Amino acid sequence: MRFSEQLEAKFNQLISAFPPGRERAALVPMLLYAQDEVGHLTPEVIQEIAGRLRVPVHEVDEVVSYYSMLTRKPRGRYHIQICTNISCMLLGAEQLLEHAKQRLGIDCGEVTPDGRFSLEEVECIGACCWGPAIQVNYDYHHWMTPEKLDRLLEELRKAQ
């Protein structure tokens, strides 16, 4: 399997940052970078990364299964995670999640038909002081309201 030149360069840089025999430490970042480029972790991606790091495929599978930020299932271009842990819940996160479901026309774990958005309810994104908080890909959005979410979704729809 071949990745973009940029990803190949990132992989080479990551692997070379570790002493011989310790390249396995690059596994999670490599999986995240590959997931960002491909959209999800296919069996081919997992096998390729395992081969590059000289790690058994089943061990890479275990890592993918363990971390919730890694997925074998395609996500939308914009993956929206809404925190519903206690701090965010007390500030309206459950209503925000229901609003997002209605607005996007999908449930948690689903992708919009155009592939633009996916939605996930998460336990905590580490933004308890700024709740309710959401994360879109790697960007955090604090003090979210249904109105602010509507504006954000509209901005993302217009983005290329």
TASULUR-V839657 format. One record per residue. N is the residue number from 1. SS is DSSP state (2 for helix, 1 for strand, 0 for the rest). Layout:
# TASULUR-V839657
<<N/SS> <N/SS>>
This chain:
# TASULUR-V839657
<<1/0> <2/0> <3/0> <4/0> <5/2> <6/2> <7/2> <8/2> <9/2> <10/2> <11/2> <12/2> <13/2> <14/2> <15/2> <16/2> <17/0> <18/0> <19/0> <20/0> <21/0> <22/0> <23/2> <24/2> <25/2> <26/2> <27/2> <28/2> <29/2> <30/2> <31/2> <32/2> <33/2> <34/2> <35/2> <36/2> <37/2> <38/2> <39/0> <40/0> <41/0> <42/0> <43/2> <44/2> <45/2> <46/2> <47/2> <48/2> <49/2> <50/2> <51/2> <52/2> <53/2> <54/0> <55/0> <56/0> <57/2> <58/2> <59/2> <60/2> <61/2> <62/2> <63/2> <64/2> <65/2> <66/2> <67/0> <68/0> <69/0> <70/0> <71/0> <72/0> <73/0> <74/0> <75/0> <76/0> <77/0> <78/1> <79/1> <80/1> <81/1> <82/1> <83/1> <84/0> <85/0> <86/2> <87/2> <88/2> <89/2> <90/2> <91/0> <92/0> <93/2> <94/2> <95/2> <96/2> <97/2> <98/2> <99/2> <100/2> <101/2> <102/2> <103/2> <104/2> <105/0> <106/0> <107/0> <108/0> <109/0> <110/0> <111/1> <112/0> <113/0> <114/0> <115/0> <116/0> <117/1> <118/1> <119/1> <120/1> <121/1> <122/1> <123/0> <124/0> <125/0> <126/0> <127/0> <128/2> <129/2> <130/2> <131/0> <132/0> <133/0> <134/1> <135/1> <136/1> <137/0> <138/0> <139/1> <140/1> <141/1> <142/0> <143/0> <144/0> <145/0> <146/2> <147/2> <148/2> <149/2> <150/2> <151/2> <152/2> <153/2> <154/2> <155/2> <156/2> <157/2> <158/2> <159/0> <160/0>>
